Amino acid sequence: EVDTVLQSEGTIQGRIIRIAALNKDLVEENRQISSEQAVQLGHFACMSHEIRTPLNCIIGVSSLLEEDDKLDRSYKESVKMIVSSSRLLKQVVDDVLDFSKFVSGNAEIDIQRTDLQETLTSIINSMAMSPITERKEISLRTFYDPLVPQFVETDDRRLQQILFNLLSNAVKFSKDGSNVDLLVFMQNASNTTPRLHLQVKDYGMGIKKSDFEKIFQPFQQTDVGIKSVDGGTGLGLAITKQLVELLGGSISVYSEFGKWTTFSFELPLTASLVDTELISNRLKSCCVWVVGDMQSETNRMEEICKHFAVSHKTFGSLKEMEAHLVSSREKLSLICLVQEDLYDSASYEIISKKVKTVLVTFGQKGGKMDLGELHYQSLTRKFPSVILQEIASINEYASLTRKNAPKKQESTSEGNYSQLKILVAEDNKMNQKILVRMLERLGVANDNIQVANNGQEAVDLEAEDNFDIIFMDIQMPIMDGMEACRLIISHERSVCPKIVFLSANLASDYANACKEIGATDYLAKPVAINDLRLQLHKLMGEEQ
């Protein structure tokens, strides 16, 4: 029995030694694989650089030739072929480099506060102008959920890459003259963990169910993909899947073969949903009257107004609106949302004399924004909340300007603010414009007002100049207002600027927190001109 035990112990000991040796071999093999992957990635990066350098020259020069009016048609067609081929080659290089990063585990993400509206608009406009979209006459349509927030926490560059891959595929496999749809909506909106859901749908040949898993594998394409005249590496969807998962989401595909294909992906949402009640309250004192004959635009605006409980009507012309105004005796102020080619100055002048109005135009030709006015190229490509927030701001500014416009004999009653040097730190372009106009109305010289688009710009501008007052938004990209305030106050100088925070957060402890870090005061948005007037009186030690 003792011999048997000793024999068993010897066997176990031998196995332990063998396992230890195998583990050591595995560690060494893993080290070698990691080293080889690093070398491979370095090689791909170097190869990418070497290809991109001459490719940049080819794309640059050929794109210049493409716009040369002196070239005849046959030469222009040849140049277009060069441009198209070089762009395809660039995409192949990008795909190979990205895939090598995922294989080696070196793919990175950079989560930051992102303007989702700006990101989607940029990618849609880019795709709309691409040669293949124009050649195939594809229409890009967008459908945005009213609850989708303008700002989210994500990697903007990676999100653009995902959407570019999906939209490029959708355009590539669409039938000529058809549509490609981008839908963005909320899932589990009433839940504590809402998710952002995005869909790209094309109306092309579709994908067989047996190929659903295959298409997300590297270097794999369906039969339709292989036959495509526009080519591809077979890496686009594999990279897209990796990127979505890197951002904490998931992706899936649905299709009816021969009719349509939808790619859907969802991402975690780390932002507050749109406050429907807040927006509704801002527009209670006015009506939105729409004049247009583009059904997709007018129908969308009606849906938006209904969702936010905003009073609204739709007309086919300004003359029709004028006739309705006479019979209805409307007393609320009007936001006239007019299709640009249906604008009639004579009718609008009559309407504006009968009731307080604000003119907002829309259409592809591109209007211009003037005092109290705004232009949209498309109502369907803007988030519903962004449209209503912007027209509410325009309406409030117009209303306050009319209400607070000083009479000539009272022009000396305002404080003497012409020499004040003021910095406005605000990332929203519309809010920038309105705040600057209000300050000008109160007597601040335009040359003495500077604007920063984020906290970092505010810190940099303040270091270069001496400001009397800084109006600081709290939520801004790159650097928020609170961090910017801390840095500005830490600068050594004889006189520190007075910092007034601007925010839609009305909580008293929030205002106290702002003052604790060194701010002089706090103003709740939306800011009326009288609020600003009283604030300037207070800051400059004048009697209120």
SEFIKE-463884 format. One record per residue (C-alpha): residue in three letters; x, y, z. Coordinates in steps of 0.05 Angstrom, whole numbers, always signed. Layout:
> aa;xx;yy;zz
> ALA;X;Y;Z
...
END
This chain:
> aa;xx;yy;zz
> GLU;+0;+0;+0
> VAL;+57;+48;+16
> ASP;+88;+34;-52
> THR;+21;+48;-86
> VAL;+15;+115;-49
> LEU;+86;+135;-67
> GLN;+74;+115;-139
> SER;+10;+158;-141
> GLU;+47;+217;-110
> GLY;+102;+210;-162
> THR;+50;+209;-218
> ILE;+16;+272;-190
> GLN;+82;+307;-181
> GLY;+101;+290;-252
> ARG;+36;+318;-278
> ILE;+45;+382;-238
> ILE;+114;+391;-268
> ARG;+86;+376;-337
> ILE;+29;+427;-329
> ALA;+78;+480;-303
> ALA;+122;+468;-364
> LEU;+62;+474;-410
> ASN;+40;+538;-376
> LYS;+110;+566;-384
> ASP;+108;+549;-458
> LEU;+39;+582;-464
> VAL;+64;+646;-431
> GLU;+123;+648;-478
> GLU;+78;+634;-539
> ASN;+30;+690;-516
> ARG;+89;+737;-509
> GLN;+113;+720;-578
> ILE;+42;+729;-607
> SER;+35;+797;-572
> SER;+103;+817;-598
> GLU;+85;+794;-669
> GLN;+19;+831;-665
> ALA;+54;+895;-643
> VAL;+103;+888;-701
> GLN;+45;+873;-748
> LEU;+6;+934;-724
> GLY;+68;+977;-732
> HIS;+78;+949;-802
> PHE;+5;+964;-820
> ALA;+11;+1035;-792
> CYS;+75;+1047;-831
> MET;+44;+1017;-894
> SER;-18;+1061;-884
> HIS;+26;+1123;-879
> GLU;+66;+1104;-941
> ILE;+3;+1092;-982
> ARG;-34;+1154;-956
> THR;+22;+1202;-974
> PRO;+19;+1193;-1050
> LEU;-56;+1179;-1045
> ASN;-67;+1247;-1013
> CYS;-33;+1279;-1072
> ILE;-75;+1238;-1122
> ILE;-141;+1256;-1087
> GLY;-122;+1329;-1078
> VAL;-99;+1342;-1149
> SER;-154;+1302;-1182
> SER;-208;+1336;-1141
> LEU;-180;+1404;-1164
> LEU;-181;+1380;-1236
> GLU;-253;+1356;-1226
> GLU;-274;+1428;-1214
> ASP;-235;+1457;-1272
> ASP;-285;+1486;-1321
> LYS;-233;+1484;-1377
> LEU;-234;+1408;-1381
> ASP;-280;+1378;-1433
> ARG;-332;+1325;-1413
> SER;-290;+1264;-1432
> TYR;-231;+1287;-1390
> LYS;-277;+1304;-1332
> GLU;-306;+1233;-1333
> SER;-235;+1205;-1330
> VAL;-218;+1250;-1271
> LYS;-281;+1227;-1235
> MET;-259;+1155;-1244
> ILE;-191;+1173;-1213
> VAL;-225;+1208;-1153
> SER;-274;+1150;-1142
> SER;-219;+1097;-1146
> SER;-172;+1135;-1100
> ARG;-226;+1144;-1048
> LEU;-242;+1070;-1051
> LEU;-168;+1054;-1041
> LYS;-165;+1101;-981
> GLN;-225;+1064;-950
> VAL;-189;+998;-961
> VAL;-127;+1024;-925
> ASP;-169;+1051;-867
> ASP;-207;+985;-860
> VAL;-144;+943;-858
> LEU;-111;+988;-807
> ASP;-173;+990;-763
> PHE;-181;+915;-766
> SER;-108;+903;-747
> LYS;-119;+947;-685
> PHE;-178;+905;-663
> VAL;-140;+840;-674
> SER;-82;+865;-633
> GLY;-127;+894;-578
> ASN;-102;+965;-590
> ALA;-168;+997;-610
> GLU;-184;+1057;-565
> ILE;-245;+1099;-550
> ASP;-251;+1170;-523
> ILE;-318;+1182;-488
> GLN;-335;+1257;-486
> ARG;-396;+1302;-485
> THR;-420;+1300;-558
> ASP;-469;+1343;-596
> LEU;-509;+1286;-627
> GLN;-548;+1333;-673
> GLU;-483;+1361;-701
> THR;-453;+1291;-710
> LEU;-514;+1264;-748
> THR;-521;+1326;-791
> SER;-448;+1322;-810
> ILE;-450;+1249;-831
> ILE;-516;+1257;-869
> ASN;-491;+1318;-907
> SER;-426;+1282;-923
> MET;-462;+1220;-949
> ALA;-512;+1263;-989
> MET;-454;+1295;-1027
> SER;-415;+1231;-1040
> PRO;-406;+1212;-1113
> ILE;-442;+1145;-1107
> THR;-503;+1176;-1074
> GLU;-507;+1229;-1128
> ARG;-495;+1178;-1184
> LYS;-550;+1131;-1159
> GLU;-596;+1190;-1141
> ILE;-608;+1163;-1071
> SER;-650;+1205;-1022
> LEU;-627;+1204;-950
> ARG;-685;+1210;-901
> THR;-681;+1221;-826
> PHE;-732;+1206;-771
> TYR;-716;+1231;-701
> ASP;-753;+1214;-636
> PRO;-775;+1277;-598
> LEU;-743;+1248;-535
> VAL;-673;+1241;-564
> PRO;-627;+1291;-527
> GLN;-581;+1337;-565
> PHE;-520;+1321;-522
> VAL;-497;+1251;-503
> GLU;-434;+1219;-474
> THR;-400;+1178;-529
> ASP;-340;+1174;-575
> ASP;-360;+1221;-631
> ARG;-307;+1196;-681
> ARG;-325;+1123;-671
> LEU;-400;+1138;-676
> GLN;-388;+1173;-742
> GLN;-347;+1114;-766
> ILE;-403;+1066;-749
> LEU;-456;+1108;-785
> PHE;-410;+1120;-845
> ASN;-400;+1045;-854
> LEU;-474;+1029;-848
> LEU;-498;+1087;-892
> SER;-444;+1072;-944
> ASN;-467;+1000;-948
> ALA;-540;+1022;-952
> VAL;-526;+1069;-1010
> LYS;-482;+1017;-1044
> PHE;-535;+963;-1044
> SER;-596;+1008;-1056
> LYS;-633;+1010;-1122
> ASP;-622;+1072;-1163
> GLY;-670;+1128;-1145
> SER;-692;+1096;-1079
> ASN;-688;+1119;-1007
> VAL;-641;+1105;-948
> ASP;-671;+1118;-879
> LEU;-636;+1136;-814
> LEU;-680;+1128;-752
> VAL;-659;+1150;-682
> PHE;-703;+1136;-623
> MET;-703;+1118;-549
> GLN;-712;+1048;-521
> ASN;-737;+1039;-449
> ALA;-749;+1114;-445
> SER;-790;+1106;-382
> ASN;-738;+1060;-351
> THR;-678;+1079;-307
> THR;-631;+1052;-361
> PRO;-655;+1082;-428
> ARG;-615;+1064;-490
> LEU;-604;+1102;-555
> HIS;-627;+1062;-615
> LEU;-604;+1076;-687
> GLN;-628;+1043;-750
> VAL;-604;+1047;-822
> LYS;-652;+1019;-874
> ASP;-643;+1010;-949
> TYR;-691;+985;-1002
> GLY;-643;+943;-1043
> MET;-635;+869;-1056
> GLY;-636;+848;-983
> ILE;-597;+794;-947
> LYS;-613;+720;-940
> LYS;-626;+698;-869
> SER;-571;+646;-876
> ASP;-521;+703;-886
> PHE;-540;+744;-824
> GLU;-482;+717;-782
> LYS;-434;+712;-840
> ILE;-434;+786;-858
> PHE;-406;+807;-790
> GLN;-345;+761;-800
> PRO;-281;+791;-829
> PHE;-267;+782;-903
> GLN;-337;+755;-914
> GLN;-388;+781;-964
> THR;-455;+758;-991
> ASP;-464;+740;-1064
> VAL;-496;+808;-1075
> GLY;-436;+842;-1042
> ILE;-386;+804;-1085
> LYS;-423;+825;-1149
> SER;-427;+898;-1128
> VAL;-395;+945;-1177
> ASP;-373;+991;-1120
> GLY;-329;+939;-1087
> GLY;-308;+932;-1014
> THR;-259;+896;-969
> GLY;-307;+852;-930
> LEU;-282;+886;-867
> GLY;-332;+944;-859
> LEU;-386;+906;-820
> ALA;-335;+867;-779
> ILE;-304;+933;-757
> THR;-373;+964;-745
> LYS;-393;+906;-699
> GLN;-327;+914;-660
> LEU;-338;+989;-653
> VAL;-410;+982;-629
> GLU;-388;+931;-576
> LEU;-329;+976;-556
> LEU;-381;+1031;-541
> GLY;-421;+983;-498
> GLY;-475;+967;-549
> SER;-499;+912;-595
> ILE;-516;+908;-669
> SER;-565;+864;-709
> VAL;-592;+858;-779
> TYR;-662;+845;-806
> SER;-680;+835;-879
> GLU;-733;+813;-929
> PHE;-693;+785;-986
> GLY;-705;+823;-1050
> LYS;-739;+882;-1015
> TRP;-702;+916;-957
> THR;-648;+910;-903
> THR;-645;+943;-835
> PHE;-583;+947;-791
> SER;-599;+966;-719
> PHE;-552;+983;-663
> GLU;-563;+1009;-593
> LEU;-518;+1045;-544
> PRO;-522;+1060;-470
> LEU;-549;+1131;-457
> THR;-513;+1173;-405
> ALA;-555;+1236;-413
> SER;-622;+1263;-391
> LEU;-681;+1254;-438
> VAL;-713;+1316;-469
> ASP;-757;+1354;-419
> THR;-822;+1357;-458
> GLU;-858;+1399;-406
> LEU;-803;+1451;-402
> ILE;-804;+1462;-478
> SER;-880;+1463;-479
> ASN;-881;+1517;-425
> ARG;-833;+1561;-464
> LEU;-882;+1562;-523
> LYS;-948;+1570;-485
> SER;-955;+1644;-504
> CYS;-951;+1634;-579
> CYS;-977;+1594;-638
> VAL;-934;+1560;-692
> TRP;-965;+1571;-761
> VAL;-933;+1532;-817
> VAL;-937;+1552;-891
> GLY;-913;+1499;-939
> ASP;-929;+1449;-994
> MET;-874;+1398;-979
> GLN;-915;+1346;-943
> SER;-856;+1311;-909
> GLU;-835;+1377;-877
> THR;-904;+1403;-857
> ASN;-927;+1335;-831
> ARG;-864;+1329;-789
> MET;-875;+1398;-759
> GLU;-947;+1380;-741
> GLU;-924;+1316;-706
> ILE;-871;+1355;-667
> CYS;-922;+1408;-644
> LYS;-972;+1355;-624
> HIS;-920;+1317;-583
> PHE;-899;+1380;-545
> ALA;-971;+1406;-539
> VAL;-955;+1469;-578
> SER;-1013;+1506;-612
> HIS;-1005;+1502;-687
> LYS;-1038;+1507;-756
> THR;-1017;+1492;-827
> PHE;-1031;+1534;-889
> GLY;-1016;+1528;-963
> SER;-997;+1602;-971
> LEU;-988;+1666;-932
> LYS;-1051;+1694;-964
> GLU;-1089;+1635;-934
> MET;-1058;+1650;-867
> GLU;-1076;+1723;-874
> ALA;-1149;+1705;-888
> HIS;-1152;+1658;-828
> LEU;-1121;+1711;-783
> VAL;-1177;+1760;-800
> SER;-1232;+1710;-784
> SER;-1199;+1680;-722
> ARG;-1178;+1745;-689
> GLU;-1116;+1710;-661
> LYS;-1086;+1746;-601
> LEU;-1026;+1702;-585
> SER;-960;+1719;-618
> LEU;-945;+1679;-680
> ILE;-884;+1641;-702
> CYS;-892;+1639;-777
> LEU;-853;+1579;-804
> VAL;-854;+1593;-879
> GLN;-827;+1552;-937
> GLU;-778;+1600;-971
> ASP;-807;+1597;-1041
> LEU;-877;+1611;-1013
> TYR;-856;+1674;-977
> ASP;-898;+1735;-997
> SER;-872;+1800;-967
> ALA;-937;+1838;-979
> SER;-979;+1786;-942
> TYR;-929;+1779;-886
> GLU;-927;+1854;-876
> ILE;-1003;+1855;-868
> ILE;-1000;+1797;-818
> SER;-944;+1828;-777
> LYS;-984;+1892;-770
> LYS;-1044;+1855;-742
> VAL;-1007;+1811;-692
> LYS;-938;+1802;-662
> THR;-899;+1756;-708
> VAL;-832;+1721;-715
> LEU;-811;+1696;-784
> VAL;-774;+1630;-791
> THR;-761;+1602;-861
> PHE;-743;+1533;-887
> GLY;-721;+1504;-954
> GLN;-661;+1477;-992
> LYS;-641;+1541;-1027
> GLY;-615;+1569;-961
> GLY;-642;+1633;-931
> LYS;-606;+1678;-882
> MET;-616;+1691;-808
> ASP;-631;+1764;-795
> LEU;-654;+1801;-732
> GLY;-704;+1756;-697
> GLU;-706;+1706;-755
> LEU;-679;+1637;-770
> HIS;-673;+1590;-830
> TYR;-674;+1514;-834
> GLN;-653;+1476;-897
> SER;-695;+1418;-873
> LEU;-743;+1408;-815
> THR;-736;+1332;-817
> ARG;-660;+1333;-807
> LYS;-665;+1371;-741
> PHE;-681;+1342;-674
> PRO;-753;+1362;-654
> SER;-728;+1389;-587
> VAL;-674;+1431;-621
> ILE;-723;+1463;-670
> LEU;-772;+1482;-614
> GLN;-717;+1506;-567
> GLU;-688;+1551;-621
> ILE;-754;+1581;-643
> ALA;-773;+1591;-570
> SER;-709;+1630;-559
> ILE;-721;+1672;-621
> ASN;-793;+1686;-598
> GLU;-771;+1704;-527
> TYR;-718;+1751;-554
> ALA;-767;+1785;-601
> SER;-819;+1791;-546
> LEU;-769;+1820;-496
> THR;-740;+1868;-547
> ARG;-810;+1895;-562
> LYS;-827;+1899;-488
> ASN;-762;+1929;-464
> ALA;-744;+1973;-523
> PRO;-726;+2041;-490
> LYS;-764;+2102;-513
> LYS;-721;+2160;-538
> GLN;-734;+2204;-478
> GLU;-714;+2147;-432
> SER;-650;+2130;-468
> THR;-606;+2157;-413
> SER;-638;+2114;-359
> GLU;-594;+2052;-375
> GLY;-528;+2046;-338
> ASN;-464;+2067;-375
> TYR;-439;+1999;-396
> SER;-405;+2018;-461
> GLN;-335;+2009;-432
> LEU;-349;+1942;-398
> LYS;-308;+1884;-425
> ILE;-351;+1821;-425
> LEU;-336;+1749;-443
> VAL;-394;+1703;-461
> ALA;-376;+1629;-452
> GLU;-431;+1588;-485
> ASP;-429;+1529;-534
> ASN;-498;+1539;-564
> LYS;-494;+1585;-624
> MET;-565;+1610;-616
> ASN;-556;+1627;-542
> GLN;-490;+1663;-560
> LYS;-526;+1706;-611
> ILE;-584;+1724;-564
> LEU;-540;+1740;-504
> VAL;-494;+1785;-546
> ARG;-555;+1822;-574
> MET;-583;+1832;-505
> LEU;-517;+1860;-480
> GLU;-514;+1907;-540
> ARG;-585;+1929;-525
> LEU;-564;+1946;-454
> GLY;-508;+1990;-480
> VAL;-447;+1945;-481
> ALA;-403;+1961;-541
> ASN;-399;+1904;-592
> ASP;-323;+1909;-595
> ASN;-320;+1896;-520
> ILE;-357;+1830;-524
> GLN;-320;+1765;-538
> VAL;-349;+1695;-545
> ALA;-319;+1629;-524
> ASN;-348;+1563;-549
> ASN;-325;+1521;-489
> GLY;-292;+1526;-421
> GLN;-221;+1517;-448
> GLU;-230;+1575;-497
> ALA;-257;+1618;-439
> VAL;-195;+1603;-397
> ASP;-149;+1619;-456
> LEU;-184;+1684;-474
> GLU;-185;+1707;-402
> ALA;-110;+1695;-396
> GLU;-99;+1741;-456
> ASP;-146;+1798;-436
> ASN;-176;+1831;-375
> PHE;-252;+1822;-372
> ASP;-298;+1857;-323
> ILE;-352;+1803;-327
> ILE;-356;+1731;-352
> PHE;-424;+1700;-367
> MET;-408;+1626;-362
> ASP;-451;+1567;-385
> ILE;-440;+1506;-341
> GLN;-448;+1447;-389
> MET;-399;+1456;-446
> PRO;-354;+1409;-486
> ILE;-279;+1400;-476
> MET;-282;+1436;-408
> ASP;-345;+1452;-368
> GLY;-360;+1519;-336
> MET;-343;+1499;-265
> GLU;-273;+1475;-282
> ALA;-262;+1537;-324
> CYS;-284;+1581;-265
> ARG;-235;+1546;-218
> LEU;-177;+1557;-267
> ILE;-195;+1630;-280
> ILE;-199;+1647;-206
> SER;-132;+1612;-194
> HIS;-97;+1661;-242
> GLU;-55;+1713;-206
> ARG;-79;+1783;-221
> SER;-98;+1847;-184
> VAL;-172;+1845;-202
> CYS;-210;+1780;-216
> PRO;-268;+1783;-266
> LYS;-338;+1773;-238
> ILE;-364;+1706;-262
> VAL;-439;+1694;-270
> PHE;-461;+1623;-285
> LEU;-519;+1609;-333
> SER;-557;+1543;-327
> ALA;-625;+1512;-336
> ASN;-616;+1475;-270
> LEU;-659;+1511;-219
> ALA;-639;+1473;-156
> SER;-617;+1520;-100
> ASP;-560;+1474;-79
> TYR;-534;+1478;-151
> ALA;-532;+1554;-146
> ASN;-496;+1549;-79
> ALA;-445;+1501;-109
> CYS;-430;+1552;-163
> LYS;-417;+1606;-112
> GLU;-374;+1560;-69
> ILE;-323;+1552;-125
> GLY;-317;+1627;-132
> ALA;-372;+1650;-179
> THR;-403;+1718;-164
> ASP;-474;+1700;-182
> TYR;-520;+1651;-218
> LEU;-574;+1663;-271
> ALA;-626;+1611;-289
> LYS;-642;+1599;-363
> PRO;-679;+1623;-402
> VAL;-650;+1692;-387
> ALA;-695;+1752;-402
> ILE;-666;+1820;-419
> ASN;-692;+1848;-353
> ASP;-655;+1793;-315
> LEU;-592;+1814;-350
> ARG;-605;+1888;-336
> LEU;-615;+1875;-262
> GLN;-553;+1831;-261
> LEU;-510;+1886;-291
> HIS;-538;+1937;-241
> LYS;-520;+1890;-184
> LEU;-450;+1874;-210
> MET;-432;+1946;-223
> GLY;-458;+1969;-154
> GLU;-515;+2011;-182
> GLU;-582;+2022;-150
> GLN;-636;+1975;-175
END
